[in-house]
Amino acid sequence: MLYTRRYHEKCAGTWLVWLHGLLGEGREWLPIIEQCANRPSLTIDLPGHGRSPHIQLANFSYLSRLIEQAIQANQIDSYYLIGYSLGGRIAMYYACQSHPTKLKALIVEGANVGLKRSTERLLRLKHDQSWAKRFRCEPMDNVLSDWYQQAVFHDLSAEQRQQLIAERANNCGEHVAHLLEMTSLGKQPFLVNKLLQRNYPFSYLCGEYDEKFCAISQQFSLPLIRIAEAGHNAHRSNPVAYAKAVERFLTFSDGRN
């Protein structure tokens, strides 16, 4: 079973369930969780990450079941699901495919809704397989040095890049590669139609400097909330503004449920 950790569990109300991105782990949400301390929270370490290092998976569907099992094991009656990047893609798939009755709202940060064309999906799968090969075969810090040079991380300073590399160099390359391959954007369904048919509140968060994902939100008319002075990893870049945006959305969602 996936590793989970509970915070502020004595608080009343709807739980917040947090999914991290590739190379991360649940505890990276702590700065936001502490600013949402009036609500109970549950973090989940994804397969191959944090304290879920040896869990293998075959596809999005199996991972969705693992998420559901983790939530059920914690006896959570109702929850808001929040995911960043890969965690956001997993959250969207879970919300669209599993039809969870206890899910009350969805918050996605900087995550791709899927690719429409099979040619695009094939190219992306090859792209992710290339990265996976590097994670398997090369020293982690070397791969991370190139990983954080990708255009989506353009807002990071040299110091911020080095800090991320230092924090994430302890990841197991084989485990990262496996999750990357199994959850490649090339294997993800195009989720926009189902997202727009949802019957629960949905918000799409982007840092104002995250041009790629702000453009995606506009292209598909997603309910965008921009986080000031932040790039792709908005909750890390500006946790105060991020937490305020989340809390405003949750207050709105509380009124809907």
C-alpha positions in Angstrom: 0.0 0.0 0.0 1.1 3.6 -0.7 2.6 5.4 2.3 0.4 8.1 3.8 0.7 10.6 6.6 -2.0 12.5 8.4 -1.9 16.1 9.6 -4.3 18.1 11.8 -6.5 15.0 11.9 -8.4 16.3 14.9 -9.8 19.2 12.9 -13.3 18.9 11.7 -14.4 19.1 8.1 -13.5 17.8 4.7 -10.1 16.3 4.3 -7.4 17.6 1.9 -5.6 14.8 0.0 -2.3 15.9 -1.6 -0.4 14.3 -4.5 3.2 15.4 -5.3 4.9 15.5 -8.6 7.7 13.3 -10.2 10.8 13.3 -8.0 8.9 14.6 -5.0 7.3 13.2 -1.9 4.3 14.0 0.3 6.1 16.0 2.9 6.9 18.7 0.3 3.3 19.9 0.8 4.0 20.8 4.4 4.4 24.6 4.0 0.9 24.6 2.4 -0.6 22.2 4.9 0.6 24.3 7.8 -1.2 27.3 6.3 -4.4 25.2 6.0 -4.1 24.0 9.6 -7.8 24.4 10.2 -8.4 21.4 7.9 -7.3 17.7 8.2 -4.8 16.7 5.5 -3.5 13.4 4.1 -0.3 13.2 2.0 0.4 10.2 -0.2 3.8 9.1 -1.5 3.5 7.9 -5.1 5.1 4.6 -6.2 8.9 4.7 -6.2 9.0 7.9 -4.2 9.4 8.8 -0.5 8.3 5.9 1.7 6.6 4.0 -1.2 9.9 3.0 -2.9 9.2 -0.5 -3.9 5.6 -0.3 -5.2 5.3 -1.1 -8.9 2.4 -0.3 -11.2 1.2 -1.2 -14.7 -0.8 1.8 -15.7 -2.9 4.8 -14.7 -5.9 2.5 -13.8 -3.9 0.5 -11.3 -2.4 3.7 -9.8 -5.9 5.1 -9.5 -6.9 2.0 -7.5 -3.9 2.5 -5.2 -4.9 6.1 -4.5 -8.4 4.9 -3.7 -7.1 2.2 -1.4 -4.9 4.7 0.5 -7.9 7.0 1.0 -10.1 4.2 2.2 -7.5 2.8 4.5 -7.5 6.2 6.3 -11.3 6.0 6.7 -11.8 9.3 5.0 -15.5 10.1 4.4 -15.1 13.1 2.1 -12.1 14.9 0.7 -10.8 17.5 -1.7 -8.0 16.2 -4.0 -5.0 18.4 -4.8 -2.2 17.4 -7.2 0.9 19.1 -8.7 2.3 18.2 -12.2 2.4 14.4 -12.4 0.3 14.3 -9.2 -2.2 16.6 -10.9 -2.4 14.4 -13.9 -3.0 11.4 -11.6 -5.7 13.4 -9.7 -7.5 14.3 -12.9 -7.4 10.7 -14.2 -8.6 9.4 -10.8 -11.4 12.0 -10.7 -12.5 11.3 -14.3 -12.3 7.6 -14.4 -13.0 6.3 -10.9 -16.2 8.3 -10.3 -15.3 8.6 -6.6 -18.4 9.4 -4.6 -16.5 10.9 -1.7 -14.6 13.4 -3.8 -16.0 16.9 -3.2 -13.6 19.1 -5.3 -10.5 18.9 -7.4 -7.5 21.3 -7.5 -4.8 20.8 -10.1 -1.5 22.7 -10.3 0.5 22.9 -13.6 -0.7 19.5 -15.0 -1.4 18.5 -18.6 -4.9 17.5 -19.5 -3.7 15.1 -22.2 -2.9 15.0 -25.9 -5.6 14.7 -28.5 -3.7 13.1 -31.4 -2.1 9.7 -31.4 1.0 11.1 -33.1 1.5 13.5 -30.3 1.1 10.8 -27.7 3.6 8.6 -29.5 6.2 11.4 -29.6 5.7 12.1 -26.0 6.0 8.5 -25.0 9.4 8.3 -26.8 10.4 11.5 -25.1 9.6 10.1 -21.7 11.3 6.8 -22.5 14.4 8.7 -23.3 14.4 10.4 -20.0 13.6 7.1 -18.2 16.7 5.6 -19.8 18.8 8.4 -18.5 17.4 8.0 -15.0 18.2 4.3 -15.1 21.7 4.6 -16.5 23.2 7.9 -15.4 24.1 9.5 -12.0 21.0 11.1 -10.6 22.6 14.5 -10.1 23.7 14.6 -13.8 20.2 13.8 -15.0 18.6 16.3 -12.6 21.0 19.0 -13.8 19.5 18.6 -17.3 16.0 18.0 -16.1 15.8 21.4 -14.4 17.0 23.1 -17.6 13.8 22.2 -19.4 11.8 25.2 -20.6 9.0 24.7 -18.0 11.6 25.5 -15.3 12.8 28.7 -16.9 11.9 30.9 -14.0 14.3 29.1 -11.6 17.5 30.8 -10.6 20.8 28.8 -10.6 20.6 28.7 -6.8 17.1 27.3 -6.9 18.1 24.6 -9.4 21.0 23.5 -7.3 18.7 23.3 -4.2 16.2 21.1 -6.1 19.0 18.9 -7.4 20.4 18.5 -3.9 17.0 17.7 -2.4 16.1 15.1 -5.1 19.4 13.4 -5.8 18.6 10.7 -3.3 15.8 9.4 -5.5 16.3 5.9 -7.0 16.8 6.3 -10.8 15.1 2.9 -11.5 12.0 3.8 -9.5 11.7 7.3 -11.0 12.1 5.8 -14.5 9.4 3.2 -13.9 6.8 5.7 -12.7 7.7 8.1 -15.6 7.2 5.3 -18.1 4.0 4.0 -16.6 2.4 7.5 -16.3 3.8 9.0 -19.5 1.6 11.8 -20.9 1.7 9.5 -24.0 -0.3 6.9 -22.1 -2.7 9.4 -20.5 -6.2 9.8 -22.0 -7.4 13.3 -23.1 -9.4 14.3 -20.1 -10.9 17.7 -21.0 -14.3 16.6 -21.9 -14.8 14.6 -18.7 -13.4 17.4 -16.6 -15.8 19.9 -18.0 -18.7 17.6 -17.3 -17.8 17.3 -13.6 -20.4 17.7 -10.9 -17.9 19.0 -8.3 -15.9 22.2 -8.1 -12.7 22.2 -10.1 -9.8 24.7 -10.1 -6.7 24.8 -12.3 -3.8 26.7 -10.6 -0.7 28.0 -12.5 2.2 30.3 -11.5 2.0 33.5 -13.5 5.4 32.7 -15.1 4.3 29.2 -16.2 3.5 30.1 -19.8 2.9 26.6 -21.0 0.3 25.6 -18.5 -1.4 29.0 -18.4 -1.8 28.6 -22.2 -3.3 25.1 -21.7 -5.8 26.4 -19.3 -6.9 29.1 -21.8 -6.9 26.7 -24.8 -9.4 24.4 -23.1 -11.3 27.0 -21.0 -10.2 25.6 -17.7 -11.1 27.5 -14.5 -7.7 29.2 -14.0 -6.3 30.8 -10.9 -2.9 32.5 -11.4 -0.4 32.5 -8.5 1.6 35.7 -8.5 5.4 35.6 -8.6 5.6 31.9 -9.2 6.5 29.5 -12.0 5.7 25.9 -12.7 6.1 24.8 -9.1 3.8 27.5 -7.7 3.3 26.0 -4.3 7.1 26.0 -3.7 7.8 29.4 -5.3 5.0 31.3 -3.4 3.5 29.2 -0.7 1.7 32.1 1.0 -0.2 33.2 -2.2 -0.8 29.5 -3.1 -2.3 28.7 0.3 -4.5 31.7 0.2 -5.8 30.8 -3.3 -6.5 27.2 -2.1 -8.3 28.4 1.0 -10.5 30.8 -1.0 -11.4 27.9 -3.4 -12.1 25.5 -0.5 -14.3 28.1 1.2 -16.3 28.3 -2.0 -16.4 24.5 -2.3 -17.5 24.2 1.3 -20.6 26.2 0.4 -21.3 23.9 -2.5 -21.2 20.7 -0.5 
